[in-house]
Amino acid sequence: MRLLEYVVPILSILPEVEKPKRKQDVTDRVIWTVMALLVFLICSQLPVYGIKPKDGADPLQWMRAILASNRGTLMELGISPIVTASLVMQFLQGTKLVSFNEGNSRDRKLFAGTQKAFGLVITVVEAVLYVSSGSYGDVRDIGSFKCFLIVAQLVAAGIICLLLDEMLQRGYGFGNGISLFVSTNICEMIFWASFSPFTVPTPRGQEFEGAIVSMFHQLVQSNNKVKALKDVFYRPHLPNVMSLLATVLVFVIVVFTQGFAVTVGLQHAGSRKMVPQRIKLFYTSNMPIVLQTGLVSNLYFISSMLYKKFNDNPIVSLLGTWGTPDGTNGPIVPLSGLAYFVSPPRGFAGAAEDPLRAVFYVVFMVTSCAFFSKVWCSVSNQTAKDLANEWHRHGLILPGRQSKDSLQHLVDRHVPTAAALGGICIALLSILADLLGAVGSGTGILLAVTFVYSYYEQLEQEKYLPQFLAK
């Protein structure tokens, strides 16, 4: 009996979003997408009832934007359960523990139901671990009843996040929950880093948090304009103008590379009209970096939680030791161990200080993203065979050749290369953004740009494709 068959009894009790009874037009999809975003933003601001605000450093602070997570709110877990469930299913499929026929609708439904079940289980486990690890304070001080309420709130918010993601993927909105929530978080972070009007205490006194606001303030208030410009361009403890320029540069590079593709000259079997198709360099979009981020975030969470409880254990230290760099009051970061080596160095200066860590990080990013890109092709039905079958179903053939085998042979030459090379390029762009010091980390900027660009492509296709077909 296959593993997927064991999920059949619980499919009927799993919460589910029904497919739309009619195809949603652009206006409806925009409305549903905005509604999903509003629910997410509200949950990201509602504090968890029963917790005591903690002023201590947050070990997952720099990962939260990428995970669409907000500390102390209902969206504490963010998209972590969704990404982790996808990683689990990829592992099970890669090890042949789960097998399914991609062309069978029942098998696809069982696979999706199993992934949803794993997402719910992971939501419960992560909620319990957050509370039991002391993230909200000592369990004895909080009390058993409040601990139960906290776990229940996090689980309920996690289920809402899963359903919002499913609703968007079912065709009610655009994209999916991962893309919508992460891109919103990153764009909010960039806007806040640029225009925040609040002041923050620094060794030089009170300064505006927003880099653009601080620049105009310094230019107006300071007598030495050159020194003022130098300060706002390179200030170390707050967002600076150089980091914003690095963010813009990464944005331009990513948008530019989105246009790289191989054009395959096909024609329609019936009308003999040429219908060229493009195989993009980023064939699997940003999913490799999403899955790699999910893997690293789980490593951070487990490592920081274990180190908090068992900091004298040598095996725990191999996973990672945590603290503030140079004894400062900054955020808690990995200082050694595996968690340290898979974290990005702090700019070119950080890479020069520890070249071994920089080399390990580059190799890890490139290999993991290339691997996840190739695996995602199989999981999401984007293999060369799937693409050839899809084109053939739409009546597309190679000029002068009617067989599907010749079409698949051609696609076989491009898709595996595009998947692996696209994953490598995604990793290199993320590394470049980290070294340049872009706002929100290289991975976050890359995710936001690719998500926004994919939304633009979807909207453009929805707007112009019907007009093209009507001609």
Buried (B, 14 or more C-beta within 10 A) or exposed (E): EEEBEEBEEEBEEBEBBEEBEEEBEEEBBBEBBEBBBEBBBEBBEBBBEBBEEEEEBBBBBBBBBBBBBBBBBBBBBBBBBBBBBBBBBBEBBEEEEBEBEBEEEEBBBBBBBBBBBBBBBBBBEBBBBBBBBBBBBEBEEBEEEBBEBBBBBBBBBBBBBBBBBBBBBBBBBBBBBBBBBBBBBBBBBBEBBBEBEEBEEEEEEEBBBBBBBBBEBBEEEBEEEEEBBEBBBEBEEBBBBBBBBBBEBBBEBBBEBBEBBBEBEBBEEEEEEEBEBEBBBBBBBBBBBBBBBBBBBBBBBBBBBBBBEEEEEEEBBEBBBBBEEEEEEEEBBBBBBBBBBBBBBBBEEBBEEBEEBBEBBBEBBBBBBBBBBBBBBBBBBBBBBBBBBBBBEEEBBBEEEEEBEBBBBBBBEBBBBBBBBBBBBBBBBBBBBBBBBBBBBBBBBBBBBBBBBBBEEBBEEBEEEEEEEEE
